[in-house]
Amino acid sequence: MNAIDRRNWLKTAALSGGLTFLGGASALAFSQPSPTTKTSLQDVAKLNSNENPFGPSKRVRQAITNAFDDACRYPSMVFRALLEQIAATEGVSTDHIVITGGSTEGLKAAGLTYGLNGGELIAADPTFQSMLTYAENQGAYVHRVPVDEQMGHNLAAMEARINNNTRLIFICNPNNPTGTLLDKNELQRFCERISEQAVIFSDEAYYDFITEPDYPSMVTLVKKGMNVIVSKTFSKVYGLAGMRIGYLVARPDIAKRLQNNVMAMTNVLAIEAAKEALKDDEFYKFSVAKNIEAKQAIYKTLDDLELPYVKSHTNFVFFKTGRHIRDLMPAMEKENVLIGRPFPPFYEWARISTGTMEDMKAFDQGLKKVMG
Ligand SMILES: Cc1ncc(COP(=O)(O)O)c(C=O)c1O
């Protein structure tokens, strides 16, 4: 099989295995299993998991194909080069980096590290749940602090929950599912002050979609030696959600503790994919531009229907339909559009991911039909 044939074979195999993949994700209790009765992704606008439908890029596909030769080896063989590449990208030394199987594994490793032995965590509500539910399973207590009226983090209310058992404060910025972005000065001041009392975890899965100029990553605070952990992922802007690779950035002593709680790490194909993705600037810019275009299309649909929504700094939009999400999801699924999912207490809201313009058209037609 030449490289192109092998790629086509992989693509066909992946499509025909679509159901297995979806089922597998829920079985693994991924952060956001999205129940669906669909058995294939063909003819479906899959807009329920904040993926990037344009990935992997051509260059990355080639790198993955080439990497099969090394798939009989353990990742340690190719791991070091990626570690160095990420460290250079982030401007830190390699002992600040922990490579994980998707950033989910990093989130869980932190939940375990800080949640054990009566540790308490503080997070917004609603926010991304992976770390929080995992920590709760280990016996941690999670303080869930409702978002403010603009659907953003209420940092003052979060601070008010700090007590002697507080080990970690989870800040998902931009936030999933609300799409909000914290004011950069407010965030920075909060992290600088509060990190003296507990570790701040900044989940930056959607950082690349922020369009505000010079918006800082909290890696700047890691570099200052603060009690801050940052998670990043190859799942979103790089379009590699199915490969399962992400990383944490933290002070070396913190990184070492987290590394000890990583269970599976990642794999050879994902490592080669990530190496190439970091070099493929053209695809990165393409993804960012496509996301902006698709988000405008979502806004247009919602404006046409006069439905309220939160201005998003991510690759999804949180909007209010006034219909219970448990009714809306199956109704949209009948129109071949998969949307996300209950985010208590916002049952009359839905989350829609950006997709191809074809997907956006399906969403437009589907929602207009369903909402009457
Ligand atoms: C805020 C946030 N963090 C982390 C993740 C996990 O992504 P992954 O494990 O694919 O890196 C997601 C996935 O949707 C997310 O929304």
The ligand as an ORCA input file, in Angstrom:
! r2SCAN-3c Opt
* xyz 0 1
  C     -12.321     23.126     28.496
  C     -11.854     21.810     28.007
  N     -10.736     21.304     28.528
  C     -10.267     20.122     28.134
  C     -10.935     19.389     27.181
  C     -10.408     18.016     26.877
  O      -9.887     17.932     25.656
  P      -8.826     16.808     25.306
  O      -8.830     15.759     26.347
  O      -9.274     16.302     24.004
  O      -7.522     17.541     25.247
  C     -12.098     19.872     26.597
  C     -12.815     19.100     25.576
  O     -13.831     19.442     25.047
  C     -12.577     21.121     27.038
  O     -13.704     21.636     26.559
*
